[in-house]
Amino acid sequence: MSEPGDNKGFSSEEMEEIERLVIEKMGHISSELAHDLRSPLQTIQNAVYLLQKSPDNEMLFDMVRQSLKQATSILDSFRDYYKGHIITPLETEATKIADLALSNSGLPDNISVVREYDETLRVHVDPVKTALAIQKLVINSVEAMEEGGELRISVFDSPDSVEICVKDSGTGIPSEAEESLFEPFVSSKKQGNGLGVPTAKRIVESHGGSLTYITKQGEGTTFTISFPKPSVDT
C-alpha cells in the first residue's frame, strides 16, 4: 500500500483513489482495534465496580492485571504493525538477528530448537525490526505446536538473496485461513489478534524483501524471508 503524501507518477484521479483506499483501510483497522480492546476494557470496568463492594477480593485485582496486560499487548501489536515500514538499515550478521529473535520469543520447554546457520552471511537491514519480524513468525509457529515439537531456524545463501526460514512441526495452516493469512486483524486462533504474520510481511517488504510460506496439514509450516543481496560496485 502506498504511503500518504507520495504522489510521484500518479494522476489526480489515481491519487484520489489511493487516498480513498487508505482511508477505508485505516477505518477498518481502527474498527478492529476498538473491537479487540472492548473486551479487556469491559472486564476492567466490571472488576472496578465489584471492587467497590469487595475491596479485598484478590481475584478481582488479578482480573484487572490480566486485562491490562491483554490491552497493552493489543496496542503493542498494533504499533508494531503500523510502524513496520519505518526502518534504519545497517549491515550486520544475519545469524545474530535470528538469535536475537529467538531470545525474545519466550520459547516453552516443550519446543526444541534446531539452528542451521551459515555464519558468513551478512544483510543490510534494520536489525531490530527484522528480529521482530522473525519473532512474530516464531511465535506463530509455537502456537501451532500446542503439544510441543521442533522449531528449525535456517539462515542460508541463495543466488540472489539471503534466506531466513522458520519451520515448525505443527498442525499446518487451515486451508480456510490461507486466503486471509496476510490480512491484519484476521485470525483463526482463539487468542490471536491477526497482526503477527502481517507485521512480519510489512517489515520484510519495507526492506525490499519477500515473505512466502509452504504448509502441509498435520506436518507443519515453513515461512521463508528473502532479502536481496546488496549490489556490489565494480
Phi, psi and omega in degrees: 000134181289145178279142178302142177097346179262099185246020182293126175082005182247142174283169180298324179293319179294321178295320178298320179292320178297315180297322179296317180294321179297314180298318179297317180295314180293326176297318178296315181296317180297320179296316180292322178297315179298321179297316182292327181282338186300319184296306179295326179292323177294321177297318178297316180299315180295319181295320179296320178299315181289329179295333177296332180265333183221073187293347181260009182280103184295330180298324179292322176296321177298321178299317179295315181297315180294321180290323175295320177297319179296314181296319179296320179297319178297315181292322177297318179296320178295318178299316180301318180290312185296324183259015183298335183273354181270108187229155174230089186288148170206160182278130181206172180281130182298323183293328178294324177294317179298318179294322177298317179299316180295319182292335181267000189267348179059055185292135178288164184293338183273009177250122175264138184251130176243125179254129174237097190243138162262102188294347185274347189281136177236150180227155178253089185216171169281110187296323181291313180293321180293320176298323178296318179299314179296319180300318178300320180290322178297314180298320177300319179293318180298320180295337178275358180236063184300327181268008182097170180163198183247131175249121183245123178249121182240138174233116184213168184264144170228170186306320186243358187207167170258128185252136173235117184248140174240111185240134178237165178253034186276206188277347185085163181273126178303141183302325181288344181266346185294323184298327184249018186302322183264006179273130179294146178066021174242116184221142175264001182263148182298319184257003184279151175252003174073024182246350185296297181294317176301324177294316178301316180297317181298318180294313182298315182291335177293341176266003184081013180262189180220153177236120180232169179209158172229132181225146176225129181301128178079357182241334178124184185224143174237119172262137180236120173265129178240120176252129179296144177288140178296143179292146182251120179289136179249000000 
